[in-house]
Amino acid sequence: MSYIKKFYEINNKIKHLSQLTNLVIVTKNQDLDKIKKLVETNHVHFGENRVQESIEKWSEIISQKPNIKLHLVGRIQSNKVKQAFSLFHFIHSLDTLKNAEIFSKLETNSPKKIKYFIQVNLAKELQKGGVYTEDLSYFLDICKKKLNLDIVGLMCIPPVNDNTEKYFDKLKQLNQQYKLKELSMGMSADYELAIRQGSTYVRIGSSIFKD
């Protein structure tokens, strides 16, 4: 089955489950020809993990297709924030005050406003980024009130081989607690469960591109 056909099948399944959920096609490690063919379907939301790779692949495409919304779904190094700001429309992995402050300064000198998700590390996994639950209130308050960032929602990546639904439910509760409108959770293996828990952005790559 071609990746274009898989994209249509998954996108139709998502729309059947919820009209409020957006598919972010994660195109990391994919070649330019495949990306351009997906762009030709008029799909809007695409995601990347690495800033430098994204610039090399997407700068020209976005100049020709300004309606595209590019999402950074991987961790951000502080020395890449300026480059990320120039290209991306959504950041799903905001989790440090240092990066938040840099984004805020960049927005002060630009008409551009990015939409941000705060990544939450619900299980306190050392190998993953994300704000711990007990620090979330303070972090969110600084980002919104002091730095004037447009925080639209929360994001998580549940632990492997654990009760995924429990973590999705917890993130949903936190999102409601802080009155945030969007929710970024769910990838290829668990996006249907995430949608049932209220996710408005699912990040899918391997289910579309794998043979």
Rosetta silent file (secondary structure, phi, psi, omega in degrees, C-alpha in Angstrom):
SEQUENCE: MSYIKKFYEINNKIKHLSQLTNLVIVTKNQDLDKIKKLVETNHVHFGENRVQESIEKWSEIISQKPNIKLHLVGRIQSNKVKQAFSLFHFIHSLDTLKNAEIFSKLETNSPKKIKYFIQVNLAKELQKGGVYTEDLSYFLDICKKKLNLDIVGLMCIPPVNDNTEKYFDKLKQLNQQYKLKELSMGMSADYELAIRQGSTYVRIGSSIFKD
SCORE:     score description
SCORE:     0.000 S_00000001
   1 L     0.000  133.067 -178.016    0.000    0.000    0.000 S_00000001
   2 L   -72.981  156.500  179.554    1.424    3.398   -0.920 S_00000001
   3 H   -65.236  -29.138  176.437    2.100    6.026    1.715 S_00000001
   4 H   -65.518  -44.074  178.993   -0.405    8.346   -0.008 S_00000001
   5 H   -64.901  -40.215  177.995   -3.131    5.732    0.346 S_00000001
   6 H   -62.956  -40.727  177.782   -2.150    5.135    3.985 S_00000001
   7 H   -58.247  -48.313 -178.870   -2.341    8.866    4.633 S_00000001
   8 H   -62.510  -40.781 -178.882   -5.876    9.070    3.230 S_00000001
   9 H   -64.428  -45.909 -178.949   -6.996    6.007    5.212 S_00000001
  10 H   -67.477  -42.604  179.836   -5.588    7.302    8.498 S_00000001
  11 H   -62.588  -40.358  177.491   -6.876   10.826    7.918 S_00000001
  12 H   -66.118  -38.030  177.785  -10.360    9.486    7.150 S_00000001
  13 H   -63.610  -42.087  178.896  -10.262    7.322   10.273 S_00000001
  14 H   -61.605  -46.213 -178.683   -9.297   10.354   12.363 S_00000001
  15 H   -65.105  -31.685  176.700  -12.131   12.447   10.928 S_00000001
  16 H   -67.721  -37.035 -179.156  -14.553    9.588   11.615 S_00000001
  17 H   -76.431  -37.917 -178.131  -13.444    9.496   15.262 S_00000001
  18 L  -162.569  128.416  175.632  -13.412   13.276   15.747 S_00000001
  19 L   -76.278   -9.313 -176.956  -13.899   16.325   13.572 S_00000001
  20 L   -93.817   -6.669 -174.159  -11.840   18.296   16.103 S_00000001
  21 L   -98.111  133.028  179.033   -8.609   16.318   15.696 S_00000001
  22 E  -103.307  136.598  174.969   -5.830   17.373   13.337 S_00000001
  23 E   -89.292  120.660  170.571   -3.358   14.952   11.784 S_00000001
  24 E   -99.562  111.474  178.581    0.256   16.121   11.949 S_00000001
  25 E   -80.117  114.576 -178.474    2.205   14.047    9.405 S_00000001
  26 E   -87.052  114.801 -170.328    5.661   13.571   10.900 S_00000001
  27 L  -106.812   21.229  178.998    8.104   13.575    7.988 S_00000001
  28 L   -60.112  140.803  178.257   11.443   13.091    9.772 S_00000001
  29 L    66.403    8.825  179.025   13.921   11.082    7.700 S_00000001
  30 L   -95.982  145.596 -177.916   11.608   11.193    4.663 S_00000001
  31 L   -78.337  163.386 -172.483   12.888   12.353    1.301 S_00000001
  32 H   -63.071  -35.172 -178.443   11.735   15.507   -0.410 S_00000001
  33 H   -62.829  -43.306  178.217    9.826   13.756   -3.191 S_00000001
  34 H   -63.384  -42.541 -179.062    7.536   11.976   -0.728 S_00000001
  35 H   -62.221  -45.280 -178.087    6.946   15.177    1.188 S_00000001
  36 H   -62.911  -35.854  178.618    6.082   17.134   -1.946 S_00000001
  37 H   -68.030  -35.372  176.219    3.554   14.500   -3.011 S_00000001
  38 H   -70.505  -37.300  176.374    1.851   14.746    0.380 S_00000001
  39 H   -61.225  -35.291 -179.895    1.858   18.531    0.130 S_00000001
  40 L   -66.705  -15.865  176.102    0.083   18.173   -3.217 S_00000001
  41 L   -76.907   -6.356 -176.778   -2.868   16.531   -1.408 S_00000001
  42 L    73.848   18.102  171.016   -3.447   19.968    0.212 S_00000001
  43 L   -67.676  147.108 -170.604   -2.831   18.603    3.679 S_00000001
  44 L  -103.480  -42.154 -168.473   -1.820   21.447    5.987 S_00000001
  45 E   -98.177  120.968  178.068   -0.141   20.092    9.135 S_00000001
  46 E  -130.677  149.042 -177.272    3.341   18.530    8.983 S_00000001
  47 E  -127.553  150.658  176.640    5.819   17.773   11.758 S_00000001
  48 E  -137.466  155.688  179.823    9.571   17.429   12.126 S_00000001
  49 L   -97.196  -30.056 -173.263   11.881   16.411   14.969 S_00000001
  50 L  -120.850  134.846 -174.005   15.084   18.243   14.090 S_00000001
  51 H   -66.039  -50.154 -174.634   15.439   21.915   13.305 S_00000001
  52 H   -62.265  -45.045  177.997   18.344   21.754   10.851 S_00000001
  53 H   -60.100  -36.958 -178.843   16.821   18.922    8.823 S_00000001
  54 H   -65.574  -42.613 -179.690   13.554   20.858    8.720 S_00000001
  55 H   -61.965  -43.830 -178.509   15.154   23.988    7.322 S_00000001
  56 H   -63.864  -35.055 -175.289   16.864   22.014    4.562 S_00000001
  57 H   -90.875  -33.782 -165.143   13.632   20.260    3.564 S_00000001
  58 H  -107.634  -17.913 -174.098   10.886   22.785    4.188 S_00000001
  59 H   -55.688  -48.994 -178.307   12.126   26.336    3.561 S_00000001
  60 H   -68.649  -40.914 -178.764   11.457   26.259   -0.171 S_00000001
  61 H   -60.361  -45.808 -176.818    8.191   24.329    0.153 S_00000001
  62 H   -68.181  -32.575  176.995    6.731   26.799    2.654 S_00000001
  63 H   -64.172  -29.061  179.576    7.765   29.750    0.494 S_00000001
  64 H   -91.646  -26.030 -178.453    5.662   28.226   -2.284 S_00000001
  65 L  -127.191   75.152 -173.007    2.853   26.928   -0.031 S_00000001
  66 L   -67.213   -9.553  178.608    2.430   29.534    2.729 S_00000001
  67 L   -79.257  -13.124 -179.352   -0.725   27.860    4.052 S_00000001
  68 L   -65.525  140.146  175.579    1.315   24.933    5.412 S_00000001
  69 E  -112.556  116.635 -177.003    1.641   24.759    9.186 S_00000001
  70 E  -100.791  131.496 -175.531    4.913   23.202   10.330 S_00000001
  71 E  -112.624  129.210  171.724    5.106   21.638   13.797 S_00000001
  72 E   -91.857  114.216 -174.739    8.289   21.002   15.780 S_00000001
  73 L  -108.622   -4.035  178.636    7.597   17.829   17.741 S_00000001
  74 L  -100.064  174.212  179.624   11.138   17.037   18.941 S_00000001
  75 L   -66.953  150.104 -176.686   13.241   18.522   21.731 S_00000001
  76 L  -113.143  125.128  169.636   14.736   21.954   21.125 S_00000001
  77 L   -80.606  142.149 -175.476   18.324   22.889   21.843 S_00000001
  78 H   -60.533  -30.052  179.833   18.571   26.500   22.959 S_00000001
  79 H   -77.220   -2.216  177.738   21.062   27.282   20.184 S_00000001
  80 H  -108.486   -0.589 -174.404   18.428   26.187   17.629 S_00000001
  81 H   -62.746  -42.468 -178.638   15.548   28.294   18.953 S_00000001
  82 H   -61.651  -41.897  177.518   16.176   31.218   16.591 S_00000001
  83 H   -66.228  -41.429  178.999   16.157   28.912   13.570 S_00000001
  84 H   -61.243  -40.708 -179.519   13.054   27.135   14.847 S_00000001
  85 H   -60.971  -35.869 -176.239   11.291   30.464   15.256 S_00000001
  86 H   -71.131  -23.006 -171.029   11.936   31.373   11.637 S_00000001
  87 H  -112.580  -39.242 -169.028   10.349   28.207   10.251 S_00000001
  88 L   -90.250  153.089  177.078    7.801   26.640   12.600 S_00000001
  89 L  -106.635  -25.528  178.251    4.228   27.654   13.378 S_00000001
  90 E  -130.436  138.056  171.429    3.682   25.239   16.299 S_00000001
  91 E  -116.618  120.872 -177.480    6.121   24.081   18.978 S_00000001
  92 E   -97.901   -1.585 -168.156    5.002   20.893   20.762 S_00000001
  93 E  -129.766   31.979  176.977    7.990   20.503   23.071 S_00000001
  94 E   -69.266  124.598 -177.204    8.422   23.688   25.093 S_00000001
  95 L  -151.914    6.467  176.385    9.810   22.621   28.461 S_00000001
  96 L  -133.184  145.420  178.216   12.507   25.062   29.667 S_00000001
  97 H   -66.233  -33.387  178.784   12.318   28.667   30.794 S_00000001
  98 H   -57.902  -49.851  178.859   15.523   29.414   28.881 S_00000001
  99 H   -65.493  -39.652  179.210   13.902   28.453   25.578 S_00000001
 100 H   -60.562  -40.952  179.290   10.665   30.179   26.520 S_00000001
 101 H   -66.097  -39.174  178.693   12.555   33.412   27.208 S_00000001
 102 H   -65.490  -46.454  177.750   14.372   33.226   23.863 S_00000001
 103 H   -58.365  -41.450 -178.728   11.103   32.656   21.983 S_00000001
 104 H   -62.169  -43.558  178.819    9.548   35.573   23.856 S_00000001
 105 H   -63.992  -40.615  179.214   12.379   37.938   22.879 S_00000001
 106 H   -64.173  -39.443  179.503   12.134   36.850   19.252 S_00000001
 107 H   -69.399  -29.974  179.119    8.387   37.481   19.230 S_00000001
 108 H   -61.316  -32.484 -176.860    8.892   40.938   20.728 S_00000001
 109 L  -103.705   20.120 -176.302   10.831   41.936   17.615 S_00000001
 110 L  -148.066  149.637  174.333    8.601   40.189   15.102 S_00000001
 111 L   -75.316  -10.853 -176.373    4.955   40.174   14.009 S_00000001
 112 L   -75.269  137.030  173.634    5.065   36.376   14.118 S_00000001
 113 L  -127.366  122.747  179.222    3.361   34.554   16.987 S_00000001
 114 L   -90.100  152.202  171.910    3.907   30.830   17.434 S_00000001
 115 E   -97.521  131.633 -173.118    1.441   28.476   19.089 S_00000001
 116 E  -117.935  139.960  164.763    3.073   26.469   21.887 S_00000001
 117 E  -108.271  137.042  172.453    2.393   23.194   23.639 S_00000001
 118 E   -89.052  124.159  176.740    4.140   22.575   26.940 S_00000001
 119 E   -78.331  129.547 -178.848    5.581   19.078   27.070 S_00000001
 120 E  -112.177  127.704  178.883    4.741   17.369   30.361 S_00000001
 121 L   -94.973   84.557 -171.479    6.866   14.497   31.668 S_00000001
 122 L   -65.685  -32.164 -176.571    4.121   12.682   33.552 S_00000001
 123 L  -101.078    6.271 -179.089    6.233    9.675   34.566 S_00000001
 124 L    53.595   46.292  177.979    9.421   11.645   35.334 S_00000001
 125 L   -78.385  124.808 -173.103   11.411    9.664   32.780 S_00000001
 126 L   -67.457  -28.457 -177.356   14.997   10.874   32.852 S_00000001
 127 L   -81.711   -5.731 -177.908   15.592   10.187   29.149 S_00000001
 128 L  -112.794  152.038  172.103   12.680   12.383   28.090 S_00000001
 129 L   -79.124  179.267  176.737   12.134   16.105   28.138 S_00000001
 130 L   124.457  147.745  176.648    9.143   17.740   29.710 S_00000001
 131 E   -80.340  137.644  175.793    8.035   19.728   32.713 S_00000001
 132 L   -71.914  151.814 -175.297    7.122   17.714   35.807 S_00000001
 133 H   -55.529  -41.024 -176.756    3.506   17.941   36.888 S_00000001
 134 H   -71.245  -15.906  178.338    4.318   19.716   40.143 S_00000001
 135 H   -99.222   -3.899 -170.804    6.239   22.424   38.240 S_00000001
 136 H   -66.030  -42.521 -177.058    3.636   22.939   35.544 S_00000001
 137 H   -59.176  -46.999  179.725    1.583   25.670   37.224 S_00000001
 138 H   -63.875  -46.915 -177.870    4.636   27.908   37.763 S_00000001
 139 H   -61.512  -45.115 -179.867    6.027   27.242   34.274 S_00000001
 140 H   -63.258  -41.169 -178.946    2.683   27.947   32.614 S_00000001
 141 H   -63.030  -44.036  179.084    2.204   31.142   34.616 S_00000001
 142 H   -63.882  -46.257 -177.031    5.617   32.511   33.591 S_00000001
 143 H   -61.695  -40.955 -175.133    5.104   31.603   29.933 S_00000001
 144 H   -83.739  -47.587 -170.908    1.688   33.202   29.679 S_00000001
 145 H   -87.786  -40.523 -177.785    1.842   36.201   31.984 S_00000001
 146 H   -88.099  -42.896 -172.987    5.494   37.266   31.968 S_00000001
 147 L   -97.023  -10.014  175.305    6.649   36.088   28.547 S_00000001
 148 L    58.999   38.777  176.950    3.310   36.542   26.736 S_00000001
 149 L   -88.183  147.006  179.852    3.568   33.267   24.833 S_00000001
 150 E   -85.638   85.302  179.339    0.477   31.768   23.223 S_00000001
 151 E   -82.896  111.347 -175.209    0.285   28.501   25.157 S_00000001
 152 E   -96.047  -18.939 -177.694   -2.479   26.550   23.454 S_00000001
 153 E   179.224 -171.326 -179.642   -2.182   23.207   25.228 S_00000001
 154 E  -114.204  156.984  177.850   -0.122   20.388   26.708 S_00000001
 155 E  -134.207  146.603  172.754    1.783   17.519   25.090 S_00000001
 156 L  -145.890  158.702  169.931    2.996   14.169   26.394 S_00000001
 157 L  -124.852  104.308 -175.976    4.711   10.987   25.253 S_00000001
 158 L   -63.178  155.268  176.518    3.578    8.159   27.562 S_00000001
 159 L   -61.571  148.204  175.994    6.096    5.582   28.803 S_00000001
 160 L   -71.723  144.887  176.414    6.536    2.478   26.678 S_00000001
 161 L    59.738   37.814  174.452    4.918   -0.698   28.052 S_00000001
 162 L  -132.119 -177.850 -178.588    2.772    1.124   30.573 S_00000001
 163 L   -78.400   91.443 -176.220   -0.910    2.036   30.810 S_00000001
 164 H   -57.029  -41.990 -177.255   -1.089    4.586   28.002 S_00000001
 165 H   -59.550  -36.428  179.214   -4.713    5.463   28.714 S_00000001
 166 H   -60.346  -42.200 -178.245   -3.829    6.475   32.265 S_00000001
 167 H   -73.103  -38.457  176.448   -1.334    9.052   31.016 S_00000001
 168 H   -62.906  -41.432 -179.918   -3.643   10.394   28.326 S_00000001
 169 H   -64.789  -39.998  179.046   -6.387   10.786   30.913 S_00000001
 170 H   -64.390  -43.947  179.589   -4.016   12.595   33.277 S_00000001
 171 H   -65.060  -39.471  177.286   -2.889   15.024   30.569 S_00000001
 172 H   -59.714  -43.027  178.806   -6.490   15.666   29.593 S_00000001
 173 H   -62.841  -42.313  178.678   -7.320   16.505   33.209 S_00000001
 174 H   -64.315  -40.992  179.272   -4.369   18.888   33.448 S_00000001
 175 H   -60.101  -42.866  178.707   -5.376   20.541   30.191 S_00000001
 176 H   -68.682  -38.828  179.947   -8.882   21.114   31.528 S_00000001
 177 H   -58.288  -40.588 -177.661   -7.532   22.302   34.884 S_00000001
 178 L   -96.148   10.485  174.577   -5.534   25.046   33.186 S_00000001
 179 L    55.037   45.798  177.163   -8.323   25.836   30.700 S_00000001
 180 L   -98.025  145.294 -171.052   -6.240   25.123   27.611 S_00000001
 181 L   -88.655  -31.966 -174.142   -8.018   24.432   24.328 S_00000001
 182 E  -108.300  158.900 -176.950   -5.663   22.116   22.439 S_00000001
 183 E  -146.073  119.010 -177.342   -4.147   18.769   23.360 S_00000001
 184 E  -106.476  100.944  176.163   -1.191   17.120   21.616 S_00000001
 185 L  -157.859  147.408 -178.985   -1.035   13.397   22.320 S_00000001
 186 L   108.534  127.599  175.997   -1.082   10.211   20.319 S_00000001
 187 L  -128.890 -162.615 -171.533    1.286    8.758   17.746 S_00000001
 188 L   -54.626  -40.820 -173.258    1.135    5.847   15.321 S_00000001
 189 L   -80.890  -18.097 -170.280    0.601    3.144   17.950 S_00000001
 190 L  -140.776   18.163 -173.361   -1.967    4.903   20.114 S_00000001
 191 H   -66.853  -32.257  179.490   -3.602    7.755   18.199 S_00000001
 192 H   -65.432  -41.131  176.224   -7.103    6.242   18.273 S_00000001
 193 H   -63.440  -41.727 -179.778   -6.963    5.989   22.062 S_00000001
 194 H   -62.099  -41.469  179.842   -5.632    9.561   22.240 S_00000001
 195 H   -63.640  -41.243  178.246   -8.497   10.866   20.109 S_00000001
 196 H   -64.357  -23.605  177.516  -11.026    9.157   22.363 S_00000001
 197 L   -92.073    5.530  172.251   -9.345   10.974   25.271 S_00000001
 198 L   102.844   10.073  179.673   -9.783   14.329   23.565 S_00000001
 199 L   -62.197  136.857  177.452   -6.549   14.877   21.633 S_00000001
 200 L  -105.458  -10.389  173.912   -6.816   17.659   19.046 S_00000001
 201 E  -138.480  120.147  174.285   -3.422   17.004   17.411 S_00000001
 202 E  -111.222  142.175 -171.520   -2.035   13.522   16.742 S_00000001
 203 E  -111.914  103.744 -170.150    1.536   13.115   15.491 S_00000001
 204 E  -124.864  126.824  175.972    1.823   10.244   13.015 S_00000001
 205 L  -127.479  -62.719 -170.820    4.762    9.167   10.882 S_00000001
 206 H   -62.037  -35.303  179.873    5.595    5.468   10.849 S_00000001
 207 H   -65.228  -24.072  177.938    2.023    4.268   10.211 S_00000001
 208 H   -88.050  -41.400 -169.605    2.009    6.305    7.027 S_00000001
 209 H   -96.689  -20.285 -176.198    5.530    5.676    5.757 S_00000001
 210 L   -68.674  147.683 -179.782    6.418    2.147    6.882 S_00000001
 211 L   -72.993    0.000    0.000    6.244   -0.562    4.221 S_00000001
